[in-house]
Amino acid sequence: MDKRERNDIFRVLDEETLKNSKKDVRSRSFLFPKRILWTAGQVENSQRLLEKEEMQISLAAHKPCILKNEKGEKASILLDYGIEIHGGISLLAWLDSTKRGAKVRVRFGESAAEAMSELGGKTNATNDHARRDLVVEVGMMSMNPIGETGFRFVRIDLLEPEAVLVIKSICAVMVYKDVPYRGSFSCSDPLLNRIWDVGAYTVHLNMQEYIWDGIKRDRLVWVGDMHPEVTTIKAVFGEDDAVEKSLDFIRKETPLPGWMNNMASYSMWYVIILHDWFFYTGKKEFLEKQKDYLKGVADLLSAHIDEKGQDTVKEGRFLDWPSEGKKKIVDAGVQAIHIWAAESLKEIFEILGEKDRAAQCEEDLKRLRSYETDPEDYKQAAALLVMVGAKDAKETNEKLLKTGGAKGMSTFMGYYILTARAMAGDYEGCLEAIREYWGGMLSLGATTFWEDFDVDWMKDAARIDELPKEGQIDVHGAYGRFCYKGYRHSLCHGWASGVTPWLSENVLGVKILEPGCKKIKVEPHLGDLEWAKGTYPTPYGEITVSHVKQADGSIETTVDAPEEIEVL
């Protein structure tokens, strides 16, 4: 198309500039603070900041919020926007007394306590991945975009002695991908409804141009972490281009014989995601695009099986954080992931007509399955072994998975633990664990699900939306291990969302039986629920299901599906 035929802003660019331009696929919305959590020093008319304002500065100041430094005391304010978001703030200022731009310190926090913290120290507040603690200059008649990170809380400090700053508004600028929620879930338990929604929202915040794992820390394409996220995307948003963009990106960033994200287990997860995404979309052409790379991955994995059938990869034997450093448990979990990847590769090569490749994968599977592993008392490794058929579901559930309820759960591995328990028929036990584990985060004020969580953290813990009082534990600053100690811990992590698709797949009972969702099965498991209803997106449109428990315990089910889909 001739440039002059365009009807958008790009028609005025020269050809070279146009060629090198790239449009941001994301949208922006403005949110105003819900609460003033704390002030110090001279802060006048702070409630003005809670009012919805036009996002345009003007000449005349009308009932402004004023920060005034006097007698060596700094003016400070802590704002709560009510929900975790990805983005920054826009600070609109009428006047500053310095005439050159008043120095202002801005601190973002996923918890109220994080927004009050200093960098470093015992609580490990950081500025890596995305700057959340910075100093800016704010001048008169200005509209100042500041920061881009994950946050709910913002602390503003006026820094210079005797300075005065006259403010119109400090709104949050939410940066997000504007896509519809095609999937839905509702049941007789409001807590489960809230959990489904929060899991969906957690992934939505991480669906930027690519799929990230965290919006404050881990703004990266971690391909292993993507598996729970992609499973959530299928149940909530349906087919989204961020999935394929992310898979293409990580493939291009990882020349063979390298391991994705420098972790062998993540190259295994890449294969599993490709298989599952094809099974959902039915897009064989996307598999064809990956074929040569998949052959290289298959050769790598095949070369890392010893004569006993044990997986022998050395680089990046990562399972999840709670199991990190526990060799025997990690070995069991990675063995299971390798089996799953080999199964996925076998099916992919069969679909692509690569018979010799599929036969090699079948041989690898025989070798891998011949090796016995011991997950000890770790639920995540045991659950994966159940899912790949290496452990009996009912026996493993009785001996390990159901014991202690939500104790031993893992945010990353939550979906797999619940799935293994469902394979044993323990649906009521799953619902109780969901209420205790994901509901535990909500009871502490979470509006998105966290990188890690242990139900023992709830003892004497302050809510993250309040400043800890004497005798209360700052759950964000006090806990966390490995790379996520203290405030470096991400409180919006996409891998924690697996509870959302689990509810859709097991309570609503929607299971895909053929590639492209051409055949699906609807088999609800209400457990202690009286009813459940919702939608599940497919390439042909949404499936709508409704289940009502009858007086005799039977379930009355109605299903409305696109005509292209066969429903069993």
JOWO-V236907 format. One record per pair of residues at least 24 apart in sequence whose C-alpha atoms are under 10 Angstrom apart, sorted by the first residue. I is the first residue (numbers start at 0). J is the second residue. If there is no record, write none. Layout:
<<I;J> <I;J>>
This chain:
<<23;176> <23;207> <23;208> <24;175> <24;176> <24;177> <24;207> <24;208> <25;173> <25;174> <25;175> <25;176> <25;177> <25;178> <25;206> <25;207> <25;208> <26;172> <26;173> <26;174> <26;175> <26;176> <26;177> <26;178> <26;207> <27;85> <27;86> <27;171> <27;172> <27;173> <27;174> <27;175> <27;176> <27;177> <28;86> <28;170> <28;171> <28;172> <28;173> <28;174> <28;175> <29;54> <29;86> <29;87> <29;88> <29;89> <29;169> <29;170> <29;171> <29;172> <29;173> <29;174> <30;80> <30;81> <30;82> <30;84> <30;88> <30;89> <30;169> <30;170> <30;171> <30;172> <30;173> <31;78> <31;79> <31;80> <31;81> <31;88> <31;168> <31;169> <31;170> <31;171> <31;172> <32;77> <32;78> <32;79> <32;80> <32;81> <32;82> <32;151> <32;152> <32;153> <32;168> <32;169> <32;170> <32;171> <33;78> <33;79> <33;80> <33;81> <33;82> <34;77> <34;78> <34;79> <34;80> <34;81> <34;152> <35;76> <35;77> <35;78> <35;79> <35;80> <35;152> <36;76> <36;77> <36;78> <36;79> <36;111> <36;152> <36;153> <36;154> <36;464> <36;465> <36;466> <37;75> <37;76> <37;77> <37;78> <37;79> <37;111> <37;154> <37;465> <37;466> <38;74> <38;75> <38;76> <38;77> <38;78> <38;154> <38;155> <38;156> <39;66> <39;72> <39;73> <39;74> <39;75> <39;76> <39;77> <39;156> <40;66> <40;67> <40;68> <40;69> <40;70> <40;71> <40;72> <40;73> <40;74> <40;75> <40;76> <40;156> <40;157> <41;65> <41;66> <41;67> <41;68> <41;69> <41;72> <41;73> <41;74> <41;75> <41;76> <41;163> <42;66> <42;67> <42;68> <42;73> <42;74> <42;75> <42;76> <42;164> <43;67> <43;74> <43;165> <44;166> <45;76> <45;78> <45;166> <45;168> <47;166> <47;167> <47;168> <47;169> <48;78> <48;166> <48;167> <48;168> <48;169> <48;170> <49;78> <49;79> <49;80> <49;168> <49;169> <49;170> <50;167> <50;168> <50;170> <51;168> <51;170> <52;167> <52;168> <52;169> <52;170> <53;167> <53;168> <54;89> <54;90> <54;91> <54;142> <54;167> <54;168> <54;169> <54;170> <55;91> <55;140> <55;141> <55;142> <55;167> <55;168> <56;90> <56;91> <56;92> <56;93> <56;139> <56;140> <56;141> <56;142> <56;166> <56;167> <56;168> <57;91> <57;92> <57;93> <57;140> <57;141> <57;167> <58;93> <58;94> <58;139> <58;140> <59;93> <59;94> <59;140> <60;92> <60;93> <60;94> <60;140> <60;165> <60;166> <60;167> <61;93> <61;166> <61;167> <62;165> <62;166> <62;167> <63;92> <63;93> <63;94> <63;164> <63;165> <63;166> <63;167> <63;168> <64;92> <64;93> <64;164> <64;165> <64;166> <64;167> <64;168> <64;169> <65;92> <65;93> <65;94> <65;95> <65;163> <65;164> <65;165> <65;166> <65;167> <66;95> <66;155> <66;156> <66;157> <66;162> <66;163> <66;164> <66;165> <66;166> <67;95> <67;96> <67;157> <67;158> <67;159> <67;160> <67;161> <67;162> <67;163> <67;164> <67;165> <68;156> <68;157> <68;158> <68;159> <68;160> <68;161> <68;162> <68;163> <68;164> <69;159> <69;160> <69;161> <69;162> <69;163> <70;160> <70;161> <71;159> <71;160> <71;161> <72;157> <72;158> <72;159> <72;160> <72;161> <73;156> <73;157> <73;158> <73;159> <73;160> <73;161> <73;162> <74;155> <74;156> <74;157> <74;158> <74;159> <74;160> <74;162> <74;163> <74;164> <75;103> <75;104> <75;105> <75;154> <75;155> <75;156> <75;157> <75;158> <76;115> <76;153> <76;154> <76;155> <76;156> <76;157> <77;105> <77;106> <77;107> <77;111> <77;114> <77;115> <77;152> <77;153> <77;154> <77;155> <77;156> <78;107> <78;111> <78;114> <78;151> <78;152> <78;153> <78;154> <78;155> <78;169> <78;170> <79;108> <79;110> <79;111> <79;150> <79;151> <79;152> <79;153> <79;154> <79;171> <79;464> <79;465> <80;150> <80;151> <80;152> <80;153> <80;170> <80;171> <81;151> <81;152> <81;444> <81;446> <81;464> <82;109> <82;150> <82;151> <82;152> <82;444> <82;445> <82;446> <82;447> <82;464> <83;108> <83;109> <83;110> <83;149> <83;150> <83;151> <83;152> <83;173> <83;200> <83;201> <83;204> <83;214> <83;445> <83;446> <83;447> <83;490> <83;491> <84;109> <84;147> <84;148> <84;149> <84;150> <84;151> <84;152> <84;171> <84;172> <84;173> <84;174> <84;175> <84;200> <84;201> <84;204> <84;205> <84;214> <84;215> <84;446> <84;447> <84;491> <85;147> <85;148> <85;149> <85;150> <85;151> <85;171> <85;172> <85;173> <85;174> <85;175> <85;203> <85;204> <85;205> <85;207> <85;213> <85;214> <85;215> <85;491> <86;144> <86;145> <86;146> <86;147> <86;148> <86;149> <86;150> <86;151> <86;171> <86;172> <86;173> <86;174> <86;175> <86;204> <86;214> <86;215> <87;131> <87;144> <87;145> <87;146> <87;147> <87;148> <87;149> <87;150> <87;151> <87;153> <87;170> <87;171> <87;172> <87;173> <87;174> <88;143> <88;144> <88;145> <88;146> <88;147> <88;148> <88;153> <88;168> <88;169> <88;170> <88;171> <88;172> <88;173> <89;141> <89;142> <89;143> <89;144> <89;145> <89;146> <89;168> <89;169> <89;170> <89;171> <89;172> <90;137> <90;141> <90;142> <90;143> <90;144> <90;145> <90;166> <90;167> <90;168> <90;169> <90;170> <90;171> <91;137> <91;138> <91;139> <91;140> <91;141> <91;142> <91;143> <91;144> <91;165> <91;166> <91;167> <91;168> <91;169> <91;170> <92;137> <92;138> <92;139> <92;140> <92;141> <92;142> <92;143> <92;164> <92;165> <92;166> <92;167> <92;168> <92;169> <93;137> <93;138> <93;139> <93;140> <93;141> <93;142> <93;164> <93;165> <93;166> <93;167> <93;168> <94;137> <94;138> <94;139> <94;140> <94;141> <94;163> <94;164> <94;165> <94;166> <94;167> <95;136> <95;137> <95;138> <95;139> <95;140> <95;141> <95;162> <95;163> <95;164> <95;165> <95;166> <96;138> <96;139> <96;161> <96;162> <96;163> <96;164> <96;165> <97;137> <97;138> <97;139> <97;159> <97;161> <97;162> <97;163> <97;164> <98;137> <98;138> <98;139> <99;136> <99;137> <99;138> <99;139> <100;135> <100;136> <100;137> <100;138> <100;139> <100;141> <100;164> <101;135> <101;136> <101;137> <101;138> <101;139> <101;157> <101;158> <101;159> <101;162> <101;163> <101;164> <102;134> <102;135> <102;136> <102;137> <102;138> <102;156> <102;157> <102;158> <102;159> <102;162> <102;164> <103;133> <103;134> <103;135> <103;136> <103;137> <103;155> <103;156> <103;157> <103;158> <103;159> <103;164> <104;132> <104;133> <104;134> <104;135> <104;136> <104;154> <104;155> <104;156> <104;157> <104;158> <105;131> <105;132> <105;133> <105;134> <105;135> <105;145> <105;146> <105;153> <105;154> <105;155> <105;156> <105;157> <106;130> <106;131> <106;132> <106;133> <106;134> <106;146> <106;150> <106;152> <106;153> <106;154> <106;155> <106;156> <107;131> <107;132> <107;133> <107;146> <107;147> <107;148> <107;149> <107;150> <107;151> <107;152> <107;153> <107;154> <107;155> <107;215> <108;132> <108;148> <108;149> <108;150> <108;151> <108;152> <108;153> <108;154> <108;215> <108;463> <108;486> <108;490> <109;148> <109;149> <109;150> <109;151> <109;152> <109;153> <109;215> <109;445> <109;446> <109;447> <109;463> <109;464> <109;475> <109;486> <109;488> <109;489> <109;490> <109;491> <110;150> <110;151> <110;152> <110;153> <110;444> <110;445> <110;462> <110;463> <110;464> <110;465> <110;466> <110;473> <110;474> <110;475> <110;476> <110;486> <110;490> <111;150> <111;151> <111;152> <111;153> <111;154> <111;462> <111;463> <111;464> <111;465> <111;466> <111;467> <111;473> <111;475> <112;152> <112;461> <112;462> <112;463> <112;464> <112;465> <112;466> <112;467> <112;473> <112;474> <112;475> <112;476> <112;486> <113;150> <113;152> <113;153> <113;154> <113;463> <113;466> <113;473> <113;475> <113;476> <113;485> <113;486> <113;487> <114;150> <114;151> <114;152> <114;153> <114;154> <114;155> <114;466> <114;486> <115;152> <115;153> <115;154> <115;155> <115;466> <116;154> <116;476> <116;486> <118;486> <119;485> <119;486> <119;487> <120;485> <121;476> <121;477> <121;484> <121;485> <121;486> <122;473> <122;475> <122;476> <122;477> <122;478> <122;479> <122;484> <122;485> <122;486> <122;487> <123;476> <123;477> <123;483> <123;484> <123;485> <123;486> <123;487> <123;488> <124;476> <124;484> <124;485> <124;486> <124;487> <124;488> <125;216> <125;485> <125;486> <125;487> <125;488> <126;215> <126;216> <126;487> <127;215> <127;216> <127;217> <127;487> <128;213> <128;214> <128;215> <128;216> <128;217> <128;218> <128;219> <129;214> <129;215> <129;216> <129;217> <129;218> <130;215> <130;216> <131;215> <134;158> <137;164> <138;164> <138;165> <139;164> <139;165> <139;166> <140;165> <140;166> <140;167> <141;166> <142;167> <142;168> <142;169> <143;169> <144;169> <144;170> <144;171> <144;172> <145;171> <145;172> <146;172> <147;172> <147;173> <147;174> <147;214> <147;215> <148;173> <148;174> <148;213> <148;214> <148;215> <148;216> <148;218> <149;173> <149;204> <149;205> <149;213> <149;214> <149;215> <149;216> <149;218> <149;489> <149;490> <149;491> <150;214> <150;215> <150;490> <150;491> <151;446> <151;463> <151;464> <152;464> <173;204> <174;204> <174;207> <175;203> <175;204> <175;205> <175;206> <175;207> <175;208> <176;203> <176;204> <176;205> <176;206> <176;207> <176;208> <176;241> <177;203> <177;206> <177;207> <178;203> <178;206> <178;236> <178;237> <178;239> <179;235> <179;236> <179;237> <180;232> <180;234> <180;235> <180;236> <180;237> <180;534> <180;535> <180;536> <181;232> <181;233> <181;234> <181;235> <181;236> <181;237> <181;533> <181;534> <181;535> <181;536> <181;537> <181;540> <181;541> <181;542> <182;231> <182;232> <182;233> <182;234> <182;235> <182;236> <182;237> <182;500> <182;503> <182;533> <182;534> <182;535> <182;536> <182;537> <182;541> <182;542> <182;543> <183;234> <183;235> <183;236> <183;499> <183;503> <183;507> <183;532> <183;533> <183;534> <183;535> <183;536> <183;541> <183;543> <184;234> <184;235> <184;499> <184;500> <184;502> <184;503> <184;506> <184;507> <184;531> <184;532> <184;533> <184;534> <184;535> <184;544> <184;545> <185;502> <185;503> <185;507> <185;530> <185;531> <185;532> <185;533> <185;534> <185;545> <186;506> <186;507> <186;525> <186;528> <186;529> <186;530> <186;531> <186;532> <186;533> <186;545> <186;546> <186;547> <187;525> <187;527> <187;528> <187;529> <187;530> <187;531> <187;532> <187;547> <188;434> <188;527> <188;528> <188;529> <188;530> <188;531> <190;433> <190;434> <190;437> <190;438> <190;441> <191;430> <191;433> <191;434> <191;437> <191;438> <191;498> <191;499> <191;502> <192;499> <192;502> <192;531> <193;437> <193;438> <193;441> <193;446> <194;433> <194;434> <194;437> <194;438> <194;440> <194;441> <194;446> <194;447> <194;448> <194;496> <194;498> <194;499> <194;502> <195;231> <195;235> <195;437> <195;496> <195;497> <195;498> <195;499> <195;500> <195;501> <195;502> <195;503> <196;235> <196;446> <196;447> <196;496> <196;499> <197;437> <197;441> <197;445> <197;446> <197;447> <197;448> <197;496> <197;498> <197;499> <198;228> <198;231> <198;235> <198;437> <198;446> <198;447> <198;448> <198;491> <198;492> <198;493> <198;494> <198;495> <198;496> <198;497> <198;498> <198;499> <198;500> <199;228> <199;231> <199;232> <199;234> <199;235> <199;236> <199;447> <199;448> <199;493> <199;496> <199;497> <199;498> <199;499> <199;500> <200;235> <200;446> <200;447> <200;448> <200;491> <200;493> <200;496> <200;499> <201;228> <201;231> <201;446> <201;447> <201;448> <201;449> <201;490> <201;491> <201;492> <201;493> <201;494> <201;495> <201;496> <202;227> <202;228> <202;229> <202;231> <202;232> <202;235> <202;447> <202;448> <202;491> <202;492> <202;493> <202;494> <202;495> <202;496> <202;497> <203;228> <203;231> <203;232> <203;235> <203;236> <203;493> <204;447> <204;491> <204;492> <204;493> <205;491> <205;492> <205;493> <206;232> <206;239> <206;240> <206;241> <206;242> <206;493> <207;241> <208;240> <208;241> <208;242> <208;244> <208;245> <209;240> <209;241> <209;242> <209;243> <209;244> <209;245> <209;246> <209;248> <210;240> <210;241> <210;242> <210;243> <210;244> <210;245> <210;246> <210;493> <211;241> <211;245> <211;492> <211;493> <211;494> <212;450> <212;489> <212;491> <212;492> <212;493> <212;494> <212;495> <213;449> <213;450> <213;488> <213;489> <213;490> <213;491> <213;492> <213;493> <213;494> <214;489> <214;490> <214;491> <214;492> <214;493> <215;487> <215;488> <215;489> <215;490> <215;491> <215;492> <216;450> <216;483> <216;487> <216;488> <216;489> <216;490> <216;491> <216;492> <217;450> <217;489> <217;491> <217;492> <218;492> <219;245> <219;249> <219;260> <220;245> <220;246> <220;248> <220;249> <220;259> <220;260> <221;245> <221;246> <221;249> <221;259> <221;260> <221;262> <221;265> <221;269> <221;494> <222;246> <222;249> <222;250> <222;259> <222;260> <222;262> <222;264> <222;265> <222;266> <222;267> <222;268> <222;269> <222;270> <222;272> <223;259> <223;260> <223;262> <223;263> <223;264> <223;265> <223;266> <223;267> <223;268> <223;269> <223;270> <223;271> <223;272> <223;317> <223;318> <223;411> <223;494> <224;265> <224;268> <224;269> <224;319> <224;411> <224;412> <224;492> <224;493> <224;494> <224;495> <225;265> <225;268> <225;269> <225;272> <225;411> <225;493> <225;494> <226;265> <226;268> <226;269> <226;271> <226;272> <226;273> <226;275> <226;276> <226;411> <226;414> <226;493> <226;494> <226;497> <227;272> <227;410> <227;411> <227;412> <227;413> <227;414> <227;415> <227;493> <227;494> <227;495> <227;496> <227;497> <227;498> <227;499> <227;500> <227;501> <228;411> <228;492> <228;493> <228;494> <228;495> <228;496> <228;497> <228;499> <228;500> <229;272> <229;275> <229;276> <229;493> <229;494> <229;496> <229;497> <229;500> <230;272> <230;275> <230;276> <230;279> <230;414> <230;494> <230;496> <230;497> <230;498> <230;499> <230;500> <230;501> <231;493> <231;494> <231;495> <231;496> <231;497> <231;498> <231;499> <231;500> <231;501> <231;503> <232;496> <232;499> <232;500> <232;536> <233;275> <233;276> <233;279> <233;280> <233;500> <233;535> <233;536> <233;537> <234;499> <234;500> <234;501> <234;502> <234;503> <234;504> <234;509> <234;534> <234;535> <234;536> <234;537> <235;499> <235;500> <235;503> <235;534> <235;535> <235;536> <236;535> <236;536> <236;537> <237;279> <237;280> <237;535> <237;536> <237;537> <237;538> <237;540> <237;541> <238;276> <238;279> <238;280> <238;536> <238;537> <238;538> <242;272> <242;273> <242;276> <243;273> <243;276> <243;285> <246;270> <246;272> <246;273> <246;289> <247;285> <247;288> <247;289> <250;289> <250;292> <250;293> <251;292> <253;292> <254;292> <254;295> <255;292> <255;295> <255;296> <255;299> <256;292> <256;295> <256;296> <256;298> <256;299> <257;295> <257;296> <257;299> <257;314> <258;296> <258;299> <258;314> <258;315> <259;315> <260;315> <261;314> <261;315> <261;316> <262;312> <262;313> <262;314> <262;315> <262;316> <262;317> <263;296> <263;299> <263;300> <263;312> <263;313> <263;314> <263;315> <263;316> <263;317> <263;333> <263;337> <264;300> <264;312> <264;313> <264;314> <264;315> <264;316> <264;317> <264;318> <264;332> <264;333> <264;334> <264;336> <264;337> <264;340> <265;315> <265;316> <265;317> <265;318> <265;333> <265;336> <266;293> <266;296> <266;297> <266;299> <266;300> <266;315> <266;337> <266;340> <267;296> <267;297> <267;300> <267;333> <267;336> <267;337> <267;338> <267;339> <267;340> <267;341> <267;343> <267;344> <268;336> <268;337> <268;339> <268;340> <268;343> <269;293> <269;296> <269;340> <270;296> <270;297> <270;337> <270;339> <270;340> <270;341> <270;342> <270;343> <270;344> <270;347> <271;336> <271;337> <271;339> <271;340> <271;341> <271;342> <271;343> <271;344> <271;347> <272;340> <272;343> <273;343> <273;344> <273;347> <274;340> <274;342> <274;343> <274;344> <274;345> <274;346> <274;347> <274;514> <275;343> <275;514> <276;514> <276;515> <277;347> <277;514> <277;515> <277;516> <278;347> <278;511> <278;512> <278;513> <278;514> <278;515> <278;516> <278;517> <279;511> <279;512> <279;513> <279;514> <279;515> <279;516> <279;517> <279;536> <279;537> <279;538> <280;514> <280;515> <280;516> <280;517> <280;537> <280;538> <280;539> <281;513> <281;514> <281;515> <281;516> <281;517> <281;538> <282;514> <282;515> <283;347> <283;350> <283;351> <283;514> <283;515> <284;351> <286;347> <286;348> <286;350> <286;351> <287;347> <287;348> <287;350> <287;351> <290;347> <290;348> <290;351> <290;353> <293;344> <293;347> <293;348> <294;344> <294;348> <294;353> <294;356> <296;344> <297;340> <297;341> <297;344> <297;345> <297;356> <297;357> <297;359> <297;360> <297;363> <298;356> <298;359> <298;360> <300;337> <300;340> <300;341> <300;360> <300;363> <301;337> <301;341> <301;359> <301;360> <301;362> <301;363> <301;364> <301;366> <301;367> <302;363> <303;337> <303;363> <304;334> <304;337> <304;363> <304;364> <304;366> <304;367> <305;366> <305;367> <305;370> <306;366> <306;367> <306;370> <307;366> <307;367> <307;368> <307;369> <307;370> <307;371> <308;334> <308;363> <308;364> <308;365> <308;366> <308;367> <308;368> <308;369> <308;370> <308;371> <309;333> <309;334> <309;337> <309;366> <309;367> <309;368> <309;369> <309;370> <309;371> <309;372> <310;334> <310;335> <310;336> <310;337> <310;338> <310;366> <310;367> <310;370> <312;337> <318;379> <318;380> <318;411> <318;412> <319;379> <319;380> <319;409> <319;410> <319;411> <319;412> <319;451> <320;409> <320;410> <320;411> <320;412> <320;450> <320;451> <320;479> <320;480> <320;481> <320;482> <320;483> <321;377> <321;379> <321;407> <321;408> <321;409> <321;410> <321;411> <321;412> <321;451> <321;452> <321;453> <321;480> <321;481> <322;377> <322;378> <322;379> <322;380> <322;409> <323;480> <323;481> <324;481> <325;377> <327;372> <327;373> <327;374> <327;375> <327;380> <328;372> <328;373> <328;374> <328;375> <328;376> <328;377> <328;378> <328;379> <328;380> <328;381> <329;373> <329;374> <329;377> <329;379> <329;380> <330;372> <330;373> <330;374> <330;380> <331;370> <331;371> <331;372> <331;373> <331;374> <331;375> <331;377> <331;379> <331;380> <331;381> <331;383> <331;384> <332;372> <332;373> <332;374> <332;377> <332;378> <332;379> <332;380> <332;381> <332;382> <332;383> <332;384> <333;380> <333;383> <333;384> <334;367> <334;368> <334;370> <334;371> <334;372> <334;380> <334;383> <334;384> <334;387> <334;389> <335;367> <335;368> <335;372> <335;380> <335;381> <335;382> <335;383> <335;384> <335;385> <335;386> <335;387> <335;388> <335;389> <336;380> <336;383> <336;384> <336;386> <336;387> <337;363> <337;364> <337;367> <337;387> <338;363> <338;364> <338;365> <338;366> <338;367> <338;368> <338;383> <338;384> <338;387> <338;388> <338;389> <339;364> <339;383> <339;384> <339;386> <339;387> <339;388> <340;364> <340;387> <341;367> <342;387> <374;399> <375;399> <376;400> <376;402> <376;407> <377;407> <377;408> <377;409> <378;402> <378;406> <378;407> <378;408> <378;409> <378;412> <378;413> <378;415> <378;416> <378;419> <379;407> <379;408> <379;409> <379;411> <379;412> <379;413> <379;414> <379;415> <379;416> <379;417> <379;419> <380;412> <380;415> <380;416> <381;415> <381;416> <381;419> <382;412> <382;413> <382;414> <382;415> <382;416> <382;417> <382;418> <382;419> <382;420> <382;422> <383;412> <383;415> <383;416> <383;418> <383;419> <384;415> <384;419> <385;415> <385;416> <385;418> <385;419> <385;420> <385;422> <385;423> <386;415> <386;416> <386;418> <386;419> <386;420> <386;422> <387;419> <390;419> <391;419> <391;422> <391;423> <392;418> <392;419> <392;420> <392;421> <392;422> <392;423> <392;424> <392;425> <393;419> <393;420> <393;421> <393;422> <393;423> <393;424> <393;425> <394;423> <395;419> <395;420> <395;423> <396;420> <396;421> <396;422> <396;423> <396;424> <396;425> <397;423> <397;425> <400;425> <400;428> <400;429> <401;425> <401;428> <401;429> <401;432> <402;428> <403;432> <404;428> <404;429> <404;431> <404;432> <404;433> <404;435> <404;436> <404;454> <405;429> <405;431> <405;432> <405;433> <405;434> <405;435> <405;436> <405;437> <405;439> <405;453> <405;454> <405;455> <406;432> <406;435> <406;436> <406;453> <406;454> <406;455> <407;436> <407;452> <407;453> <407;454> <408;432> <408;433> <408;436> <408;437> <408;451> <408;452> <408;453> <408;454> <409;436> <409;450> <409;451> <409;452> <409;453> <409;494> <409;495> <410;436> <410;437> <410;448> <410;449> <410;450> <410;451> <410;452> <410;453> <410;492> <410;493> <410;494> <410;495> <410;496> <410;497> <410;498> <411;449> <411;450> <411;451> <411;452> <411;492> <411;493> <411;494> <411;495> <411;496> <411;497> <412;494> <412;495> <412;496> <412;497> <413;437> <413;494> <413;495> <413;496> <413;497> <413;498> <413;501> <414;494> <414;495> <414;496> <414;497> <414;498> <414;499> <414;500> <414;501> <414;502> <415;497> <415;498> <415;501> <416;497> <417;497> <417;498> <417;501> <417;502> <417;505> <418;497> <418;498> <418;501> <418;504> <418;505> <421;501> <421;505> <421;524> <424;524> <424;526> <425;524> <425;526> <426;505> <426;506> <426;524> <426;525> <426;526> <426;527> <427;524> <427;525> <427;526> <427;527> <427;528> <428;526> <428;527> <429;498> <429;501> <429;502> <429;526> <430;498> <430;502> <430;506> <430;525> <430;526> <430;527> <430;528> <431;526> <431;527> <433;498> <433;502> <437;495> <437;496> <437;498> <440;490> <443;474> <445;490> <445;491> <446;490> <446;491> <447;489> <447;490> <447;491> <447;492> <447;493> <447;495> <447;496> <448;489> <448;490> <448;491> <448;492> <448;493> <448;494> <448;495> <448;496> <449;488> <449;489> <449;490> <449;491> <449;492> <449;493> <449;494> <449;495> <449;496> <450;479> <450;483> <450;488> <450;489> <450;490> <450;491> <450;492> <450;493> <450;494> <450;495> <451;478> <451;479> <451;480> <451;483> <451;488> <451;489> <451;490> <451;491> <451;492> <451;494> <451;495> <452;478> <452;479> <452;490> <452;495> <453;478> <453;479> <463;490> <500;535> <503;531> <503;532> <503;533> <503;534> <503;535> <504;535> <506;530> <506;531> <506;532> <506;533> <506;546> <507;531> <507;532> <507;533> <507;534> <507;535> <507;543> <507;544> <507;545> <507;546> <507;556> <508;544> <508;546> <509;534> <509;535> <509;542> <509;543> <509;544> <509;566> <510;535> <510;566> <510;567> <511;537> <511;566> <512;565> <512;566> <512;567> <513;564> <513;565> <515;539> <515;564> <516;563> <516;564> <516;565> <516;566> <517;561> <517;562> <517;563> <517;564> <517;565> <517;566> <518;563> <518;564> <518;565> <518;566> <518;567> <519;560> <519;564> <519;565> <519;566> <519;567> <520;565> <520;566> <520;567> <521;556> <521;557> <521;558> <521;566> <521;567> <522;546> <522;554> <522;556> <522;567> <523;547> <523;554> <523;555> <523;556> <524;554> <525;554> <529;554> <530;554> <530;555> <530;556> <531;556> <532;556> <532;557> <532;558> <534;558> <534;559> <534;560> <535;560> <536;560> <537;561> <537;564> <538;563> <538;564> <539;563> <539;564> <540;564> <542;566>>
